Amino acid sequence: MCFGLGDILLADIVKEFKEEIRKLKAMIVKHENRIRALESTIKEREEATNLPDISSTISALDMGPDEV
């Protein structure tokens, strides 16, 4: 089987893209784990101090001035 220069370049590009996708997937997993840890910390603190649910506070803060 004979590969031309274009085929080799395309194969290298595909290899680079696959590596970049692998790195991005790893970064996403890392951030998802970090988010879950932060959410559980917030939940533990809310339960310990009996504070209202933070999601209702956040949704109230997201309202524009004409939505009050």
CHARMM-style PDB file with segment names, atoms N, HN, CA, C and O in Angstrom:
ATOM      1  N   MET     1       0.853  -1.175   0.000  1.00  0.00      PROA
ATOM      2  CA  MET     1       0.000   0.000   0.000  1.00  0.00      PROA
ATOM      3  C   MET     1       0.897   1.236   0.000  1.00  0.00      PROA
ATOM      4  O   MET     1       1.820   1.341   0.808  1.00  0.00      PROA
ATOM      5  N   CYS     2       0.629   2.140  -0.882  1.00  0.00      PROA
ATOM      6  HN  CYS     2      -0.121   2.054  -1.538  1.00  0.00      PROA
ATOM      7  CA  CYS     2       1.472   3.318  -1.043  1.00  0.00      PROA
ATOM      8  C   CYS     2       0.732   4.539  -0.513  1.00  0.00      PROA
ATOM      9  O   CYS     2      -0.397   4.822  -0.914  1.00  0.00      PROA
ATOM     10  N   PHE     3       1.386   5.253   0.392  1.00  0.00      PROA
ATOM     11  HN  PHE     3       2.304   5.024   0.717  1.00  0.00      PROA
ATOM     12  CA  PHE     3       0.804   6.470   0.943  1.00  0.00      PROA
ATOM     13  C   PHE     3       1.528   7.663   0.349  1.00  0.00      PROA
ATOM     14  O   PHE     3       2.756   7.684   0.273  1.00  0.00      PROA
ATOM     15  N   GLY     4       0.774   8.633  -0.062  1.00  0.00      PROA
ATOM     16  HN  GLY     4      -0.224   8.617   0.000  1.00  0.00      PROA
ATOM     17  CA  GLY     4       1.374   9.850  -0.575  1.00  0.00      PROA
ATOM     18  C   GLY     4       1.664  10.808   0.564  1.00  0.00      PROA
ATOM     19  O   GLY     4       1.257  10.582   1.704  1.00  0.00      PROA
ATOM     20  N   LEU     5       2.363  11.868   0.248  1.00  0.00      PROA
ATOM     21  HN  LEU     5       2.694  12.052  -0.678  1.00  0.00      PROA
ATOM     22  CA  LEU     5       2.720  12.877   1.250  1.00  0.00      PROA
ATOM     23  C   LEU     5       1.464  13.484   1.873  1.00  0.00      PROA
ATOM     24  O   LEU     5       1.431  13.756   3.073  1.00  0.00      PROA
ATOM     25  N   GLY     6       0.436  13.693   1.058  1.00  0.00      PROA
ATOM     26  HN  GLY     6       0.462  13.472   0.083  1.00  0.00      PROA
ATOM     27  CA  GLY     6      -0.822  14.250   1.565  1.00  0.00      PROA
ATOM     28  C   GLY     6      -1.481  13.328   2.565  1.00  0.00      PROA
ATOM     29  O   GLY     6      -2.029  13.784   3.569  1.00  0.00      PROA
ATOM     30  N   ASP     7      -1.433  12.024   2.299  1.00  0.00      PROA
ATOM     31  HN  ASP     7      -0.989  11.653   1.483  1.00  0.00      PROA
ATOM     32  CA  ASP     7      -2.016  11.051   3.222  1.00  0.00      PROA
ATOM     33  C   ASP     7      -1.281  11.055   4.552  1.00  0.00      PROA
ATOM     34  O   ASP     7      -1.903  10.953   5.610  1.00  0.00      PROA
ATOM     35  N   ILE     8       0.042  11.173   4.502  1.00  0.00      PROA
ATOM     36  HN  ILE     8       0.547  11.256   3.643  1.00  0.00      PROA
ATOM     37  CA  ILE     8       0.846  11.191   5.738  1.00  0.00      PROA
ATOM     38  C   ILE     8       0.533  12.452   6.535  1.00  0.00      PROA
ATOM     39  O   ILE     8       0.385  12.396   7.756  1.00  0.00      PROA
ATOM     40  N   LEU     9       0.433  13.583   5.850  1.00  0.00      PROA
ATOM     41  HN  LEU     9       0.553  13.628   4.859  1.00  0.00      PROA
ATOM     42  CA  LEU     9       0.109  14.837   6.539  1.00  0.00      PROA
ATOM     43  C   LEU     9      -1.278  14.774   7.162  1.00  0.00      PROA
ATOM     44  O   LEU     9      -1.473  15.220   8.293  1.00  0.00      PROA
ATOM     45  N   LEU    10      -2.231  14.228   6.438  1.00  0.00      PROA
ATOM     46  HN  LEU    10      -2.072  13.866   5.520  1.00  0.00      PROA
ATOM     47  CA  LEU    10      -3.582  14.091   6.982  1.00  0.00      PROA
ATOM     48  C   LEU    10      -3.594  13.162   8.192  1.00  0.00      PROA
ATOM     49  O   LEU    10      -4.277  13.436   9.178  1.00  0.00      PROA
ATOM     50  N   ALA    11      -2.846  12.075   8.123  1.00  0.00      PROA
ATOM     51  HN  ALA    11      -2.291  11.852   7.322  1.00  0.00      PROA
ATOM     52  CA  ALA    11      -2.772  11.146   9.243  1.00  0.00      PROA
ATOM     53  C   ALA    11      -2.175  11.837  10.470  1.00  0.00      PROA
ATOM     54  O   ALA    11      -2.627  11.613  11.592  1.00  0.00      PROA
ATOM     55  N   ASP    12      -1.161  12.673  10.255  1.00  0.00      PROA
ATOM     56  HN  ASP    12      -0.793  12.854   9.343  1.00  0.00      PROA
ATOM     57  CA  ASP    12      -0.559  13.415  11.374  1.00  0.00      PROA
ATOM     58  C   ASP    12      -1.552  14.403  11.972  1.00  0.00      PROA
ATOM     59  O   ASP    12      -1.632  14.555  13.191  1.00  0.00      PROA
ATOM     60  N   ILE    13      -2.300  15.067  11.114  1.00  0.00      PROA
ATOM     61  HN  ILE    13      -2.234  14.943  10.123  1.00  0.00      PROA
ATOM     62  CA  ILE    13      -3.291  16.031  11.599  1.00  0.00      PROA
ATOM     63  C   ILE    13      -4.367  15.321  12.406  1.00  0.00      PROA
ATOM     64  O   ILE    13      -4.762  15.791  13.473  1.00  0.00      PROA
ATOM     65  N   VAL    14      -4.843  14.187  11.895  1.00  0.00      PROA
ATOM     66  HN  VAL    14      -4.522  13.806  11.028  1.00  0.00      PROA
ATOM     67  CA  VAL    14      -5.871  13.421  12.610  1.00  0.00      PROA
ATOM     68  C   VAL    14      -5.317  12.954  13.952  1.00  0.00      PROA
ATOM     69  O   VAL    14      -6.023  12.990  14.960  1.00  0.00      PROA
ATOM     70  N   LYS    15      -4.067  12.520  13.972  1.00  0.00      PROA
ATOM     71  HN  LYS    15      -3.494  12.490  13.153  1.00  0.00      PROA
ATOM     72  CA  LYS    15      -3.435  12.067  15.222  1.00  0.00      PROA
ATOM     73  C   LYS    15      -3.367  13.219  16.229  1.00  0.00      PROA
ATOM     74  O   LYS    15      -3.651  13.029  17.412  1.00  0.00      PROA
ATOM     75  N   GLU    16      -2.990  14.415  15.758  1.00  0.00      PROA
ATOM     76  HN  GLU    16      -2.760  14.570  14.797  1.00  0.00      PROA
ATOM     77  CA  GLU    16      -2.926  15.590  16.640  1.00  0.00      PROA
ATOM     78  C   GLU    16      -4.316  15.943  17.181  1.00  0.00      PROA
ATOM     79  O   GLU    16      -4.468  16.259  18.361  1.00  0.00      PROA
ATOM     80  N   PHE    17      -5.330  15.887  16.302  1.00  0.00      PROA
ATOM     81  HN  PHE    17      -5.207  15.631  15.343  1.00  0.00      PROA
ATOM     82  CA  PHE    17      -6.687  16.185  16.748  1.00  0.00      PROA
ATOM     83  C   PHE    17      -7.160  15.189  17.793  1.00  0.00      PROA
ATOM     84  O   PHE    17      -7.781  15.571  18.785  1.00  0.00      PROA
ATOM     85  N   LYS    18      -6.868  13.916  17.573  1.00  0.00      PROA
ATOM     86  HN  LYS    18      -6.364  13.606  16.767  1.00  0.00      PROA
ATOM     87  CA  LYS    18      -7.268  12.898  18.539  1.00  0.00      PROA
ATOM     88  C   LYS    18      -6.596  13.140  19.885  1.00  0.00      PROA
ATOM     89  O   LYS    18      -7.231  12.988  20.929  1.00  0.00      PROA
ATOM     90  N   GLU    19      -5.335  13.511  19.873  1.00  0.00      PROA
ATOM     91  HN  GLU    19      -4.819  13.635  19.025  1.00  0.00      PROA
ATOM     92  CA  GLU    19      -4.620  13.802  21.118  1.00  0.00      PROA
ATOM     93  C   GLU    19      -5.225  15.028  21.819  1.00  0.00      PROA
ATOM     94  O   GLU    19      -5.393  15.036  23.039  1.00  0.00      PROA
ATOM     95  N   GLU    20      -5.544  16.043  21.041  1.00  0.00      PROA
ATOM     96  HN  GLU    20      -5.408  16.036  20.051  1.00  0.00      PROA
ATOM     97  CA  GLU    20      -6.142  17.253  21.616  1.00  0.00      PROA
ATOM     98  C   GLU    20      -7.519  16.942  22.208  1.00  0.00      PROA
ATOM     99  O   GLU    20      -7.857  17.443  23.281  1.00  0.00      PROA
ATOM    100  N   ILE    21      -8.304  16.132  21.530  1.00  0.00      PROA
ATOM    101  HN  ILE    21      -8.030  15.725  20.658  1.00  0.00      PROA
ATOM    102  CA  ILE    21      -9.621  15.737  22.041  1.00  0.00      PROA
ATOM    103  C   ILE    21      -9.466  14.954  23.334  1.00  0.00      PROA
ATOM    104  O   ILE    21     -10.236  15.150  24.274  1.00  0.00      PROA
ATOM    105  N   ARG    22      -8.479  14.070  23.391  1.00  0.00      PROA
ATOM    106  HN  ARG    22      -7.853  13.911  22.628  1.00  0.00      PROA
ATOM    107  CA  ARG    22      -8.230  13.294  24.611  1.00  0.00      PROA
ATOM    108  C   ARG    22      -7.896  14.229  25.771  1.00  0.00      PROA
ATOM    109  O   ARG    22      -8.398  14.048  26.880  1.00  0.00      PROA
ATOM    110  N   LYS    23      -7.054  15.224  25.519  1.00  0.00      PROA
ATOM    111  HN  LYS    23      -6.646  15.371  24.618  1.00  0.00      PROA
ATOM    112  CA  LYS    23      -6.687  16.189  26.572  1.00  0.00      PROA
ATOM    113  C   LYS    23      -7.900  16.988  27.033  1.00  0.00      PROA
ATOM    114  O   LYS    23      -8.083  17.209  28.230  1.00  0.00      PROA
ATOM    115  N   LEU    24      -8.733  17.421  26.081  1.00  0.00      PROA
ATOM    116  HN  LEU    24      -8.584  17.242  25.109  1.00  0.00      PROA
ATOM    117  CA  LEU    24      -9.920  18.203  26.441  1.00  0.00      PROA
ATOM    118  C   LEU    24     -10.914  17.372  27.241  1.00  0.00      PROA
ATOM    119  O   LEU    24     -11.521  17.869  28.190  1.00  0.00      PROA
ATOM    120  N   LYS    25     -11.081  16.112  26.862  1.00  0.00      PROA
ATOM    121  HN  LYS    25     -10.588  15.708  26.091  1.00  0.00      PROA
ATOM    122  CA  LYS    25     -11.973  15.231  27.629  1.00  0.00      PROA
ATOM    123  C   LYS    25     -11.465  15.069  29.056  1.00  0.00      PROA
ATOM    124  O   LYS    25     -12.251  15.096  30.003  1.00  0.00      PROA
ATOM    125  N   ALA    26     -10.154  14.901  29.213  1.00  0.00      PROA
ATOM    126  HN  ALA    26      -9.515  14.879  28.444  1.00  0.00      PROA
ATOM    127  CA  ALA    26      -9.581  14.774  30.556  1.00  0.00      PROA
ATOM    128  C   ALA    26      -9.815  16.049  31.362  1.00  0.00      PROA
ATOM    129  O   ALA    26     -10.104  15.986  32.557  1.00  0.00      PROA
ATOM    130  N   MET    27      -9.691  17.198  30.715  1.00  0.00      PROA
ATOM    131  HN  MET    27      -9.456  17.249  29.744  1.00  0.00      PROA
ATOM    132  CA  MET    27      -9.914  18.468  31.409  1.00  0.00      PROA
ATOM    133  C   MET    27     -11.371  18.597  31.837  1.00  0.00      PROA
ATOM    134  O   MET    27     -11.658  19.076  32.934  1.00  0.00      PROA
ATOM    135  N   ILE    28     -12.286  18.174  30.977  1.00  0.00      PROA
ATOM    136  HN  ILE    28     -12.052  17.785  30.086  1.00  0.00      PROA
ATOM    137  CA  ILE    28     -13.710  18.234  31.313  1.00  0.00      PROA
ATOM    138  C   ILE    28     -14.018  17.354  32.520  1.00  0.00      PROA
ATOM    139  O   ILE    28     -14.736  17.770  33.429  1.00  0.00      PROA
ATOM    140  N   VAL    29     -13.475  16.142  32.528  1.00  0.00      PROA
ATOM    141  HN  VAL    29     -12.891  15.804  31.790  1.00  0.00      PROA
ATOM    142  CA  VAL    29     -13.692  15.239  33.658  1.00  0.00      PROA
ATOM    143  C   VAL    29     -13.141  15.850  34.938  1.00  0.00      PROA
ATOM    144  O   VAL    29     -13.776  15.776  35.990  1.00  0.00      PROA
ATOM    145  N   LYS    30     -11.966  16.450  34.850  1.00  0.00      PROA
ATOM    146  HN  LYS    30     -11.449  16.510  33.996  1.00  0.00      PROA
ATOM    147  CA  LYS    30     -11.359  17.087  36.022  1.00  0.00      PROA
ATOM    148  C   LYS    30     -12.254  18.204  36.553  1.00  0.00      PROA
ATOM    149  O   LYS    30     -12.465  18.313  37.761  1.00  0.00      PROA
ATOM    150  N   HSD    31     -12.778  19.031  35.652  1.00  0.00      PROA
ATOM    151  HN  HSD    31     -12.606  18.942  34.671  1.00  0.00      PROA
ATOM    152  CA  HSD    31     -13.648  20.132  36.079  1.00  0.00      PROA
ATOM    153  C   HSD    31     -14.977  19.612  36.623  1.00  0.00      PROA
ATOM    154  O   HSD    31     -15.503  20.163  37.590  1.00  0.00      PROA
ATOM    155  N   GLU    32     -15.521  18.568  36.021  1.00  0.00      PROA
ATOM    156  HN  GLU    32     -15.093  18.120  35.236  1.00  0.00      PROA
ATOM    157  CA  GLU    32     -16.761  17.984  36.539  1.00  0.00      PROA
ATOM    158  C   GLU    32     -16.565  17.475  37.965  1.00  0.00      PROA
ATOM    159  O   GLU    32     -17.419  17.687  38.826  1.00  0.00      PROA
ATOM    160  N   ASN    33     -15.448  16.809  38.210  1.00  0.00      PROA
ATOM    161  HN  ASN    33     -14.755  16.637  37.510  1.00  0.00      PROA
ATOM    162  CA  ASN    33     -15.157  16.316  39.562  1.00  0.00      PROA
ATOM    163  C   ASN    33     -15.004  17.467  40.538  1.00  0.00      PROA
ATOM    164  O   ASN    33     -15.476  17.393  41.673  1.00  0.00      PROA
ATOM    165  N   ARG    34     -14.348  18.528  40.101  1.00  0.00      PROA
ATOM    166  HN  ARG    34     -13.966  18.589  39.179  1.00  0.00      PROA
ATOM    167  CA  ARG    34     -14.164  19.705  40.957  1.00  0.00      PROA
ATOM    168  C   ARG    34     -15.520  20.346  41.278  1.00  0.00      PROA
ATOM    169  O   ARG    34     -15.770  20.735  42.419  1.00  0.00      PROA
ATOM    170  N   ILE    35     -16.380  20.452  40.284  1.00  0.00      PROA
ATOM    171  HN  ILE    35     -16.177  20.136  39.358  1.00  0.00      PROA
ATOM    172  CA  ILE    35     -17.707  21.033  40.491  1.00  0.00      PROA
ATOM    173  C   ILE    35     -18.513  20.191  41.477  1.00  0.00      PROA
ATOM    174  O   ILE    35     -19.152  20.733  42.379  1.00  0.00      PROA
ATOM    175  N   ARG    36     -18.486  18.861  41.307  1.00  0.00      PROA
ATOM    176  HN  ARG    36     -17.967  18.421  40.574  1.00  0.00      PROA
ATOM    177  CA  ARG    36     -19.221  17.986  42.231  1.00  0.00      PROA
ATOM    178  C   ARG    36     -18.703  18.143  43.659  1.00  0.00      PROA
ATOM    179  O   ARG    36     -19.491  18.174  44.605  1.00  0.00      PROA
ATOM    180  N   ALA    37     -17.391  18.241  43.818  1.00  0.00      PROA
ATOM    181  HN  ALA    37     -16.751  18.216  43.050  1.00  0.00      PROA
ATOM    182  CA  ALA    37     -16.815  18.406  45.156  1.00  0.00      PROA
ATOM    183  C   ALA    37     -17.267  19.731  45.763  1.00  0.00      PROA
ATOM    184  O   ALA    37     -17.614  19.783  46.943  1.00  0.00      PROA
ATOM    185  N   LEU    38     -17.266  20.796  44.973  1.00  0.00      PROA
ATOM    186  HN  LEU    38     -16.983  20.754  44.015  1.00  0.00      PROA
ATOM    187  CA  LEU    38     -17.707  22.095  45.475  1.00  0.00      PROA
ATOM    188  C   LEU    38     -19.192  22.082  45.824  1.00  0.00      PROA
ATOM    189  O   LEU    38     -19.601  22.655  46.834  1.00  0.00      PROA
ATOM    190  N   GLU    39     -20.002  21.423  44.983  1.00  0.00      PROA
ATOM    191  HN  GLU    39     -19.670  20.958  44.163  1.00  0.00      PROA
ATOM    192  CA  GLU    39     -21.426  21.334  45.273  1.00  0.00      PROA
ATOM    193  C   GLU    39     -21.690  20.567  46.563  1.00  0.00      PROA
ATOM    194  O   GLU    39     -22.566  20.943  47.342  1.00  0.00      PROA
ATOM    195  N   SER    40     -20.937  19.498  46.791  1.00  0.00      PROA
ATOM    196  HN  SER    40     -20.225  19.193  46.159  1.00  0.00      PROA
ATOM    197  CA  SER    40     -21.149  18.739  48.022  1.00  0.00      PROA
ATOM    198  C   SER    40     -20.687  19.538  49.238  1.00  0.00      PROA
ATOM    199  O   SER    40     -21.293  19.441  50.305  1.00  0.00      PROA
ATOM    200  N   THR    41     -19.632  20.320  49.092  1.00  0.00      PROA
ATOM    201  HN  THR    41     -19.139  20.399  48.226  1.00  0.00      PROA
ATOM    202  CA  THR    41     -19.172  21.178  50.191  1.00  0.00      PROA
ATOM    203  C   THR    41     -20.235  22.216  50.522  1.00  0.00      PROA
ATOM    204  O   THR    41     -20.522  22.464  51.693  1.00  0.00      PROA
ATOM    205  N   ILE    42     -20.819  22.822  49.494  1.00  0.00      PROA
ATOM    206  HN  ILE    42     -20.586  22.621  48.543  1.00  0.00      PROA
ATOM    207  CA  ILE    42     -21.876  23.813  49.712  1.00  0.00      PROA
ATOM    208  C   ILE    42     -23.073  23.160  50.397  1.00  0.00      PROA
ATOM    209  O   ILE    42     -23.643  23.721  51.333  1.00  0.00      PROA
ATOM    210  N   LYS    43     -23.447  21.982  49.929  1.00  0.00      PROA
ATOM    211  HN  LYS    43     -22.984  21.526  49.168  1.00  0.00      PROA
ATOM    212  CA  LYS    43     -24.591  21.293  50.516  1.00  0.00      PROA
ATOM    213  C   LYS    43     -24.337  20.967  51.984  1.00  0.00      PROA
ATOM    214  O   LYS    43     -25.221  21.137  52.824  1.00  0.00      PROA
ATOM    215  N   GLU    44     -23.126  20.499  52.290  1.00  0.00      PROA
ATOM    216  HN  GLU    44     -22.409  20.362  51.607  1.00  0.00      PROA
ATOM    217  CA  GLU    44     -22.783  20.192  53.686  1.00  0.00      PROA
ATOM    218  C   GLU    44     -22.848  21.441  54.556  1.00  0.00      PROA
ATOM    219  O   GLU    44     -23.350  21.396  55.679  1.00  0.00      PROA
ATOM    220  N   ARG    45     -22.342  22.551  54.039  1.00  0.00      PROA
ATOM    221  HN  ARG    45     -21.934  22.588  53.126  1.00  0.00      PROA
ATOM    222  CA  ARG    45     -22.374  23.800  54.809  1.00  0.00      PROA
ATOM    223  C   ARG    45     -23.801  24.286  54.996  1.00  0.00      PROA
ATOM    224  O   ARG    45     -24.153  24.772  56.071  1.00  0.00      PROA
ATOM    225  N   GLU    46     -24.626  24.160  53.963  1.00  0.00      PROA
ATOM    226  HN  GLU    46     -24.340  23.765  53.091  1.00  0.00      PROA
ATOM    227  CA  GLU    46     -26.021  24.571  54.086  1.00  0.00      PROA
ATOM    228  C   GLU    46     -26.745  23.726  55.121  1.00  0.00      PROA
ATOM    229  O   GLU    46     -27.521  24.245  55.924  1.00  0.00      PROA
ATOM    230  N   GLU    47     -26.491  22.425  55.101  1.00  0.00      PROA
ATOM    231  HN  GLU    47     -25.861  22.004  54.448  1.00  0.00      PROA
ATOM    232  CA  GLU    47     -27.134  21.539  56.072  1.00  0.00      PROA
ATOM    233  C   GLU    47     -26.648  21.836  57.484  1.00  0.00      PROA
ATOM    234  O   GLU    47     -27.421  21.752  58.438  1.00  0.00      PROA
ATOM    235  N   ALA    48     -25.375  22.182  57.622  1.00  0.00      PROA
ATOM    236  HN  ALA    48     -24.747  22.250  56.847  1.00  0.00      PROA
ATOM    237  CA  ALA    48     -24.817  22.456  58.940  1.00  0.00      PROA
ATOM    238  C   ALA    48     -25.334  23.775  59.511  1.00  0.00      PROA
ATOM    239  O   ALA    48     -25.490  23.908  60.725  1.00  0.00      PROA
ATOM    240  N   THR    49     -25.597  24.734  58.654  1.00  0.00      PROA
ATOM    241  HN  THR    49     -25.471  24.626  57.668  1.00  0.00      PROA
ATOM    242  CA  THR    49     -26.019  26.054  59.128  1.00  0.00      PROA
ATOM    243  C   THR    49     -27.493  26.319  58.870  1.00  0.00      PROA
ATOM    244  O   THR    49     -27.998  27.388  59.213  1.00  0.00      PROA
ATOM    245  N   ASN    50     -28.198  25.349  58.263  1.00  0.00      PROA
ATOM    246  HN  ASN    50     -27.788  24.480  57.985  1.00  0.00      PROA
ATOM    247  CA  ASN    50     -29.621  25.491  57.946  1.00  0.00      PROA
ATOM    248  C   ASN    50     -29.910  26.737  57.118  1.00  0.00      PROA
ATOM    249  O   ASN    50     -30.901  27.429  57.351  1.00  0.00      PROA
ATOM    250  N   LEU    51     -29.039  27.020  56.147  1.00  0.00      PROA
ATOM    251  HN  LEU    51     -28.235  26.457  55.957  1.00  0.00      PROA
ATOM    252  CA  LEU    51     -29.252  28.142  55.238  1.00  0.00      PROA
ATOM    253  C   LEU    51     -30.223  27.722  54.143  1.00  0.00      PROA
ATOM    254  O   LEU    51     -30.355  26.534  53.849  1.00  0.00      PROA
ATOM    255  N   PRO    52     -30.900  28.691  53.543  1.00  0.00      PROA
ATOM    256  CA  PRO    52     -31.783  28.345  52.420  1.00  0.00      PROA
ATOM    257  C   PRO    52     -30.959  27.814  51.249  1.00  0.00      PROA
ATOM    258  O   PRO    52     -29.752  28.040  51.166  1.00  0.00      PROA
ATOM    259  N   ASP    53     -31.619  27.121  50.371  1.00  0.00      PROA
ATOM    260  HN  ASP    53     -32.599  26.937  50.439  1.00  0.00      PROA
ATOM    261  CA  ASP    53     -30.974  26.547  49.198  1.00  0.00      PROA
ATOM    262  C   ASP    53     -30.323  27.640  48.359  1.00  0.00      PROA
ATOM    263  O   ASP    53     -30.966  28.638  48.032  1.00  0.00      PROA
ATOM    264  N   ILE    54     -29.066  27.459  48.015  1.00  0.00      PROA
ATOM    265  HN  ILE    54     -28.544  26.649  48.281  1.00  0.00      PROA
ATOM    266  CA  ILE    54     -28.331  28.485  47.279  1.00  0.00      PROA
ATOM    267  C   ILE    54     -28.871  28.671  45.868  1.00  0.00      PROA
ATOM    268  O   ILE    54     -28.746  29.762  45.311  1.00  0.00      PROA
ATOM    269  N   SER    55     -29.463  27.649  45.276  1.00  0.00      PROA
ATOM    270  HN  SER    55     -29.565  26.763  45.729  1.00  0.00      PROA
ATOM    271  CA  SER    55     -29.973  27.783  43.910  1.00  0.00      PROA
ATOM    272  C   SER    55     -31.083  28.820  43.836  1.00  0.00      PROA
ATOM    273  O   SER    55     -31.193  29.527  42.834  1.00  0.00      PROA
ATOM    274  N   SER    56     -31.915  28.928  44.883  1.00  0.00      PROA
ATOM    275  HN  SER    56     -31.825  28.354  45.696  1.00  0.00      PROA
ATOM    276  CA  SER    56     -32.962  29.945  44.873  1.00  0.00      PROA
ATOM    277  C   SER    56     -32.358  31.335  45.006  1.00  0.00      PROA
ATOM    278  O   SER    56     -32.871  32.292  44.425  1.00  0.00      PROA
ATOM    279  N   THR    57     -31.281  31.454  45.759  1.00  0.00      PROA
ATOM    280  HN  THR    57     -30.864  30.677  46.230  1.00  0.00      PROA
ATOM    281  CA  THR    57     -30.585  32.729  45.895  1.00  0.00      PROA
ATOM    282  C   THR    57     -29.958  33.128  44.576  1.00  0.00      PROA
ATOM    283  O   THR    57     -30.038  34.287  44.170  1.00  0.00      PROA
ATOM    284  N   ILE    58     -29.333  32.171  43.905  1.00  0.00      PROA
ATOM    285  HN  ILE    58     -29.268  31.229  44.235  1.00  0.00      PROA
ATOM    286  CA  ILE    58     -28.683  32.457  42.633  1.00  0.00      PROA
ATOM    287  C   ILE    58     -29.717  32.856  41.591  1.00  0.00      PROA
ATOM    288  O   ILE    58     -29.495  33.808  40.842  1.00  0.00      PROA
ATOM    289  N   SER    59     -30.837  32.156  41.526  1.00  0.00      PROA
ATOM    290  HN  SER    59     -31.018  31.383  42.135  1.00  0.00      PROA
ATOM    291  CA  SER    59     -31.859  32.495  40.529  1.00  0.00      PROA
ATOM    292  C   SER    59     -32.428  33.882  40.794  1.00  0.00      PROA
ATOM    293  O   SER    59     -32.780  34.590  39.850  1.00  0.00      PROA
ATOM    294  N   ALA    60     -32.526  34.282  42.047  1.00  0.00      PROA
ATOM    295  HN  ALA    60     -32.241  33.707  42.814  1.00  0.00      PROA
ATOM    296  CA  ALA    60     -33.007  35.626  42.366  1.00  0.00      PROA
ATOM    297  C   ALA    60     -31.996  36.678  41.923  1.00  0.00      PROA
ATOM    298  O   ALA    60     -32.374  37.768  41.494  1.00  0.00      PROA
ATOM    299  N   LEU    61     -30.708  36.347  42.027  1.00  0.00      PROA
ATOM    300  HN  LEU    61     -30.401  35.462  42.375  1.00  0.00      PROA
ATOM    301  CA  LEU    61     -29.677  37.292  41.614  1.00  0.00      PROA
ATOM    302  C   LEU    61     -29.594  37.413  40.097  1.00  0.00      PROA
ATOM    303  O   LEU    61     -29.146  38.439  39.587  1.00  0.00      PROA
ATOM    304  N   ASP    62     -30.015  36.385  39.370  1.00  0.00      PROA
ATOM    305  HN  ASP    62     -30.379  35.550  39.785  1.00  0.00      PROA
ATOM    306  CA  ASP    62     -29.955  36.397  37.914  1.00  0.00      PROA
ATOM    307  C   ASP    62     -31.056  37.226  37.290  1.00  0.00      PROA
ATOM    308  O   ASP    62     -31.044  37.454  36.080  1.00  0.00      PROA
ATOM    309  N   MET    63     -32.005  37.681  38.085  1.00  0.00      PROA
ATOM    310  HN  MET    63     -32.015  37.496  39.068  1.00  0.00      PROA
ATOM    311  CA  MET    63     -33.117  38.437  37.549  1.00  0.00      PROA
ATOM    312  C   MET    63     -32.655  39.842  37.176  1.00  0.00      PROA
ATOM    313  O   MET    63     -31.863  40.457  37.890  1.00  0.00      PROA
ATOM    314  N   GLY    64     -33.148  40.327  36.075  1.00  0.00      PROA
ATOM    315  HN  GLY    64     -33.791  39.827  35.495  1.00  0.00      PROA
ATOM    316  CA  GLY    64     -32.840  41.682  35.645  1.00  0.00      PROA
ATOM    317  C   GLY    64     -33.650  42.667  36.451  1.00  0.00      PROA
ATOM    318  O   GLY    64     -34.578  42.269  37.154  1.00  0.00      PROA
ATOM    319  N   PRO    65     -33.324  43.948  36.369  1.00  0.00      PROA
ATOM    320  CA  PRO    65     -34.028  44.970  37.166  1.00  0.00      PROA
ATOM    321  C   PRO    65     -35.503  45.069  36.830  1.00  0.00      PROA
ATOM    322  O   PRO    65     -36.299  45.448  37.689  1.00  0.00      PROA
ATOM    323  N   ASP    66     -35.891  44.739  35.606  1.00  0.00      PROA
ATOM    324  HN  ASP    66     -35.244  44.431  34.908  1.00  0.00      PROA
ATOM    325  CA  ASP    66     -37.296  44.823  35.242  1.00  0.00      PROA
ATOM    326  C   ASP    66     -38.074  43.562  35.608  1.00  0.00      PROA
ATOM    327  O   ASP    66     -39.283  43.494  35.387  1.00  0.00      PROA
ATOM    328  N   GLU    67     -37.388  42.562  36.166  1.00  0.00      PROA
ATOM    329  HN  GLU    67     -36.405  42.617  36.345  1.00  0.00      PROA
ATOM    330  CA  GLU    67     -38.036  41.306  36.529  1.00  0.00      PROA
ATOM    331  C   GLU    67     -38.350  41.205  38.017  1.00  0.00      PROA
ATOM    332  O   GLU    67     -38.860  40.182  38.473  1.00  0.00      PROA
ATOM    333  N   VAL    68     -38.055  42.244  38.767  1.00  0.00      PROA
ATOM    334  HN  VAL    68     -37.641  43.075  38.397  1.00  0.00      PROA
ATOM    335  CA  VAL    68     -38.253  42.223  40.205  1.00  0.00      PROA
ATOM    336  C   VAL    68     -39.687  42.361  40.552  1.00  0.00      PROA
ATOM    337  OT1 VAL    68     -40.039  42.364  41.732  1.00  0.00      PROA
TER     338      VAL     68
END
